[in-house]
Amino acid sequence: MVACMALMVCMVFGNVVLRYGFNAGITVSEELSRWLFVWMTFLGAVVGLHRRAHLGTDMLLAALKPAGQKVCFILAHLLMLFISVLMVQGAWAQTVINLGTTSAAMEVPVAGLYASGVVFSVLATVVLLNNLWRLLTGRLHPSELIGVRESEDQPTAQERP
């Protein structure tokens, strides 16, 4: 993801300099930057899901007993699995539809852009199933039942004494 960000910054900055300084530009830089941004966003979402780093509200979960937290954990993961399945279906359909369509500047199949949704959905499904498996086999620590953070500045429910 760092490489994607660095490449995006270099391409966009270089393109701005070329446009305003030399009245020329790199044709593919804007489109490639957009594609890299989409891929980086989806891959970052999977990393955030795996590390339980997404922002959310844990006020209700923190007030529940461990049994209630487990029920909420299971329900939330089942809902996310359902959404991941829907995303796999939709992203796969779009990928197949766009196999013959090429992008304007790079002239590569647009399916590569939509494939990011398929990759995200499959990886998210693996992470979610792993979390459920760990819960059902007793390998999930109770502090991991709350999978969101209020903000980066405040400690989460897991970190409070």
Secondary structure as a PSIPRED ss2 file (coil, helix, strand):
# PSIPRED VFORMAT (PSIPRED V4.0)

   1 M C   1.000  0.000  0.000
   2 V H   0.000  1.000  0.000
   3 A H   0.000  1.000  0.000
   4 C H   0.000  1.000  0.000
   5 M H   0.000  1.000  0.000
   6 A H   0.000  1.000  0.000
   7 L H   0.000  1.000  0.000
   8 M H   0.000  1.000  0.000
   9 V H   0.000  1.000  0.000
  10 C H   0.000  1.000  0.000
  11 M H   0.000  1.000  0.000
  12 V H   0.000  1.000  0.000
  13 F H   0.000  1.000  0.000
  14 G H   0.000  1.000  0.000
  15 N H   0.000  1.000  0.000
  16 V H   0.000  1.000  0.000
  17 V H   0.000  1.000  0.000
  18 L H   0.000  1.000  0.000
  19 R H   0.000  1.000  0.000
  20 Y H   0.000  1.000  0.000
  21 G H   0.000  1.000  0.000
  22 F H   0.000  1.000  0.000
  23 N C   1.000  0.000  0.000
  24 A C   1.000  0.000  0.000
  25 G C   1.000  0.000  0.000
  26 I C   1.000  0.000  0.000
  27 T H   0.000  1.000  0.000
  28 V H   0.000  1.000  0.000
  29 S H   0.000  1.000  0.000
  30 E H   0.000  1.000  0.000
  31 E H   0.000  1.000  0.000
  32 L H   0.000  1.000  0.000
  33 S H   0.000  1.000  0.000
  34 R H   0.000  1.000  0.000
  35 W H   0.000  1.000  0.000
  36 L H   0.000  1.000  0.000
  37 F H   0.000  1.000  0.000
  38 V H   0.000  1.000  0.000
  39 W H   0.000  1.000  0.000
  40 M H   0.000  1.000  0.000
  41 T H   0.000  1.000  0.000
  42 F H   0.000  1.000  0.000
  43 L H   0.000  1.000  0.000
  44 G H   0.000  1.000  0.000
  45 A H   0.000  1.000  0.000
  46 V H   0.000  1.000  0.000
  47 V H   0.000  1.000  0.000
  48 G H   0.000  1.000  0.000
  49 L H   0.000  1.000  0.000
  50 H H   0.000  1.000  0.000
  51 R H   0.000  1.000  0.000
  52 R C   1.000  0.000  0.000
  53 A C   1.000  0.000  0.000
  54 H C   1.000  0.000  0.000
  55 L E   0.000  0.000  1.000
  56 G C   1.000  0.000  0.000
  57 T C   1.000  0.000  0.000
  58 D C   1.000  0.000  0.000
  59 M H   0.000  1.000  0.000
  60 L H   0.000  1.000  0.000
  61 L H   0.000  1.000  0.000
  62 A H   0.000  1.000  0.000
  63 A H   0.000  1.000  0.000
  64 L C   1.000  0.000  0.000
  65 K C   1.000  0.000  0.000
  66 P H   0.000  1.000  0.000
  67 A H   0.000  1.000  0.000
  68 G H   0.000  1.000  0.000
  69 Q H   0.000  1.000  0.000
  70 K H   0.000  1.000  0.000
  71 V H   0.000  1.000  0.000
  72 C H   0.000  1.000  0.000
  73 F H   0.000  1.000  0.000
  74 I H   0.000  1.000  0.000
  75 L H   0.000  1.000  0.000
  76 A H   0.000  1.000  0.000
  77 H H   0.000  1.000  0.000
  78 L H   0.000  1.000  0.000
  79 L H   0.000  1.000  0.000
  80 M H   0.000  1.000  0.000
  81 L H   0.000  1.000  0.000
  82 F H   0.000  1.000  0.000
  83 I H   0.000  1.000  0.000
  84 S H   0.000  1.000  0.000
  85 V H   0.000  1.000  0.000
  86 L H   0.000  1.000  0.000
  87 M H   0.000  1.000  0.000
  88 V H   0.000  1.000  0.000
  89 Q H   0.000  1.000  0.000
  90 G H   0.000  1.000  0.000
  91 A H   0.000  1.000  0.000
  92 W H   0.000  1.000  0.000
  93 A H   0.000  1.000  0.000
  94 Q H   0.000  1.000  0.000
  95 T H   0.000  1.000  0.000
  96 V H   0.000  1.000  0.000
  97 I H   0.000  1.000  0.000
  98 N C   1.000  0.000  0.000
  99 L C   1.000  0.000  0.000
 100 G C   1.000  0.000  0.000
 101 T C   1.000  0.000  0.000
 102 T E   0.000  0.000  1.000
 103 S C   1.000  0.000  0.000
 104 A C   1.000  0.000  0.000
 105 A C   1.000  0.000  0.000
 106 M C   1.000  0.000  0.000
 107 E C   1.000  0.000  0.000
 108 V C   1.000  0.000  0.000
 109 P E   0.000  0.000  1.000
 110 V C   1.000  0.000  0.000
 111 A H   0.000  1.000  0.000
 112 G H   0.000  1.000  0.000
 113 L H   0.000  1.000  0.000
 114 Y H   0.000  1.000  0.000
 115 A H   0.000  1.000  0.000
 116 S H   0.000  1.000  0.000
 117 G H   0.000  1.000  0.000
 118 V H   0.000  1.000  0.000
 119 V H   0.000  1.000  0.000
 120 F H   0.000  1.000  0.000
 121 S H   0.000  1.000  0.000
 122 V H   0.000  1.000  0.000
 123 L H   0.000  1.000  0.000
 124 A H   0.000  1.000  0.000
 125 T H   0.000  1.000  0.000
 126 V H   0.000  1.000  0.000
 127 V H   0.000  1.000  0.000
 128 L H   0.000  1.000  0.000
 129 L H   0.000  1.000  0.000
 130 N H   0.000  1.000  0.000
 131 N H   0.000  1.000  0.000
 132 L H   0.000  1.000  0.000
 133 W H   0.000  1.000  0.000
 134 R H   0.000  1.000  0.000
 135 L H   0.000  1.000  0.000
 136 L H   0.000  1.000  0.000
 137 T C   1.000  0.000  0.000
 138 G C   1.000  0.000  0.000
 139 R C   1.000  0.000  0.000
 140 L C   1.000  0.000  0.000
 141 H C   1.000  0.000  0.000
 142 P H   0.000  1.000  0.000
 143 S H   0.000  1.000  0.000
 144 E H   0.000  1.000  0.000
 145 L C   1.000  0.000  0.000
 146 I C   1.000  0.000  0.000
 147 G C   1.000  0.000  0.000
 148 V C   1.000  0.000  0.000
 149 R E   0.000  0.000  1.000
 150 E C   1.000  0.000  0.000
 151 S C   1.000  0.000  0.000
 152 E C   1.000  0.000  0.000
 153 D C   1.000  0.000  0.000
 154 Q C   1.000  0.000  0.000
 155 P C   1.000  0.000  0.000
 156 T C   1.000  0.000  0.000
 157 A C   1.000  0.000  0.000
 158 Q C   1.000  0.000  0.000
 159 E C   1.000  0.000  0.000
 160 R C   1.000  0.000  0.000
 161 P C   1.000  0.000  0.000
